[in-house]
Amino acid sequence: MSIRFLIDEDCPLSLETLLNSKGHDTIHVKTSRLSGTKDPELKEKVERKKEKICIDYSVT
């Protein structure tokens, strides 16, 4: 089962590579056009699409 992930920029880029190597559809904020996007906006984007899980290292 493939899961779609959006990884926030405070997580290492290697996480994108690792999850993609396991067969998941993963996008890192730094390798997309979303770099610099605030956490609430990323959360809204993920919730709106209902097709990705957001991984965020910050505890805010």
Residue frames as a rotation matrix with the C-alpha (Angstrom) as fourth column:
MET 1
0.582 0.813 0.000 0.00
0.813 -0.582 0.000 0.00
0.000 0.000 -1.000 0.00
SER 2
-0.484 -0.728 0.486 1.46
0.739 -0.637 -0.218 3.33
0.468 0.254 0.846 -1.08
ILE 3
0.421 0.538 -0.730 0.90
0.827 -0.558 0.065 6.37
-0.372 -0.632 -0.680 1.11
ARG 4
0.246 -0.293 0.924 1.30
0.581 -0.718 -0.383 9.97
0.776 0.631 -0.007 -0.07
PHE 5
0.289 -0.265 -0.920 3.42
0.893 -0.272 0.359 12.19
-0.345 -0.925 0.158 2.16
LEU 6
0.585 -0.248 0.772 4.21
0.164 -0.896 -0.412 15.89
0.794 0.368 -0.484 2.23
ILE 7
0.250 -0.610 -0.752 7.35
0.964 0.225 0.139 16.50
0.084 -0.760 0.644 4.29
ASP 8
0.988 0.140 -0.061 7.89
0.149 -0.971 0.189 19.90
-0.033 -0.196 -0.980 5.89
GLU 9
0.582 -0.793 0.183 11.20
-0.096 -0.290 -0.952 21.71
0.808 0.536 -0.245 5.42
ASP 10
0.274 -0.505 0.818 12.33
-0.956 -0.235 0.176 21.16
0.103 -0.830 -0.547 9.01
CYS 11
0.715 -0.049 0.697 12.71
-0.120 0.974 0.191 17.44
-0.689 -0.221 0.691 8.26
PRO 12
-0.323 -0.943 -0.076 15.77
-0.289 0.022 0.957 16.08
-0.901 0.331 -0.280 6.44
LEU 13
0.073 0.273 -0.959 15.64
-0.990 -0.098 -0.104 15.68
-0.122 0.957 0.263 2.66
SER 14
-0.834 -0.479 -0.273 16.82
-0.507 0.861 0.041 12.10
0.215 0.173 -0.961 3.13
LEU 15
-0.547 0.716 0.435 13.37
-0.128 0.442 -0.888 11.26
-0.828 -0.541 -0.150 4.53
GLU 16
0.369 0.645 -0.669 11.87
-0.773 -0.187 -0.607 11.91
-0.517 0.741 0.430 1.09
THR 17
-0.228 -0.566 -0.792 14.40
-0.886 0.459 -0.072 9.55
0.404 0.685 -0.606 -0.50
LEU 18
-0.937 -0.151 0.314 13.81
-0.301 0.803 -0.515 6.87
-0.174 -0.577 -0.798 2.13
LEU 19
-0.199 0.950 0.242 10.02
-0.224 0.197 -0.954 6.92
-0.954 -0.244 0.174 1.85
ASN 20
0.382 0.275 -0.882 10.14
-0.901 -0.104 -0.422 6.98
-0.208 0.956 0.208 -1.95
SER 21
-0.560 -0.679 -0.475 12.47
-0.749 0.660 -0.061 3.96
0.355 0.321 -0.878 -1.90
LYS 22
-0.859 0.331 0.390 9.80
-0.043 0.713 -0.700 2.13
-0.510 -0.618 -0.598 0.14
GLY 23
-0.705 0.551 0.446 7.26
0.689 0.383 0.616 2.74
0.169 0.742 -0.649 -2.61
HIS 24
0.126 0.765 -0.632 5.49
0.782 -0.468 -0.411 5.79
-0.610 -0.442 -0.658 -1.20
ASP 25
0.188 0.041 0.981 4.65
0.756 -0.644 -0.118 8.97
0.627 0.764 -0.152 -3.11
THR 26
0.355 -0.188 -0.916 6.60
0.830 -0.387 0.401 11.57
-0.429 -0.903 0.019 -1.17
ILE 27
0.344 -0.246 0.906 7.23
0.503 -0.767 -0.400 15.26
0.793 0.593 -0.140 -1.76
HIS 28
-0.162 -0.464 -0.871 9.54
0.954 -0.299 -0.018 17.38
-0.252 -0.834 0.491 0.39
VAL 29
0.768 0.504 -0.394 8.66
0.445 -0.863 -0.237 21.05
-0.460 0.007 -0.888 0.73
LYS 30
0.120 -0.821 -0.558 12.25
-0.241 -0.569 0.786 21.99
-0.963 0.040 -0.266 -0.22
THR 31
-0.816 -0.444 0.371 12.07
0.204 0.378 0.903 20.09
-0.541 0.812 -0.218 -3.52
SER 32
-0.047 0.854 0.518 8.69
0.999 0.039 0.025 21.52
0.001 0.518 -0.855 -4.47
ARG 33
-0.389 -0.021 0.921 7.37
0.335 -0.935 0.120 25.02
0.858 0.355 0.371 -4.94
LEU 34
0.643 0.756 -0.118 6.18
0.321 -0.126 0.939 25.06
0.695 -0.642 -0.324 -1.33
SER 35
-0.234 -0.811 -0.536 9.43
0.907 0.015 -0.420 26.08
0.349 -0.585 0.732 0.38
GLY 36
-0.964 -0.170 0.204 8.77
0.079 -0.917 -0.392 28.86
0.254 -0.361 0.897 2.85
THR 37
-0.111 0.992 0.058 5.08
-0.158 -0.075 0.985 28.05
0.981 0.100 0.166 3.20
LYS 38
-0.504 -0.003 0.864 3.84
-0.841 -0.227 -0.491 28.47
0.198 -0.974 0.112 6.77
ASP 39
-0.996 0.024 0.086 2.68
-0.007 0.940 -0.341 25.38
-0.090 -0.340 -0.936 8.67
PRO 40
-0.295 0.955 0.009 -1.01
-0.082 -0.016 -0.996 26.39
-0.952 -0.295 0.083 8.82
GLU 41
0.159 0.310 -0.937 -1.05
-0.925 -0.284 -0.251 26.79
-0.344 0.907 0.241 5.02
LEU 42
-0.709 -0.463 -0.532 0.57
-0.616 0.774 0.147 23.38
0.344 0.432 -0.834 4.52
LYS 43
-0.858 0.436 0.272 -1.93
0.089 0.648 -0.757 21.79
-0.506 -0.625 -0.594 6.90
GLU 44
0.039 0.915 -0.402 -4.81
-0.445 -0.345 -0.827 23.39
-0.895 0.211 0.393 5.02
LYS 45
-0.124 -0.172 -0.977 -3.43
-0.991 0.078 0.112 22.18
0.057 0.982 -0.180 1.68
VAL 46
-0.941 -0.272 -0.200 -3.12
-0.257 0.961 -0.102 18.61
0.220 -0.045 -0.974 2.95
GLU 47
-0.628 0.765 0.144 -6.57
0.114 0.273 -0.955 18.65
-0.770 -0.584 -0.259 4.56
ARG 48
0.053 0.656 -0.753 -8.15
-0.742 -0.479 -0.469 20.10
-0.668 0.584 0.461 1.41
LYS 49
-0.245 -0.225 -0.943 -6.70
-0.899 0.418 0.134 17.41
0.364 0.880 -0.305 -0.84
LYS 50
0.451 0.428 0.783 -7.28
-0.785 0.608 0.120 14.60
-0.425 -0.669 0.610 1.68
GLU 51
0.946 -0.121 -0.301 -4.70
-0.098 0.777 -0.621 12.54
0.309 0.617 0.723 -0.10
LYS 52
0.013 -0.997 -0.073 -1.47
0.067 0.074 -0.995 13.18
0.998 0.008 0.068 1.77
ILE 53
0.773 0.030 -0.634 -0.11
0.630 0.079 0.772 12.92
0.073 -0.996 0.042 5.26
CYS 54
0.596 -0.560 0.576 1.99
-0.285 -0.818 -0.500 15.88
0.751 0.134 -0.647 6.39
ILE 55
0.464 -0.565 -0.683 5.19
0.855 0.488 0.177 15.13
0.234 -0.666 0.709 8.31
ASP 56
0.479 -0.250 0.842 6.37
-0.179 -0.966 -0.185 18.04
0.859 -0.062 -0.507 10.42
TYR 57
-0.177 -0.686 -0.706 9.16
0.651 0.456 -0.606 17.97
0.738 -0.567 0.366 12.98
SER 58
-0.761 -0.127 0.637 8.18
-0.257 -0.842 -0.475 21.17
0.596 -0.525 0.608 14.80
VAL 59
-0.445 0.604 -0.662 6.07
0.857 0.502 -0.117 20.93
0.261 -0.619 -0.741 17.92
THR 60
-0.987 0.141 -0.071 3.90
-0.120 -0.962 -0.246 24.03
-0.103 -0.234 0.967 17.64
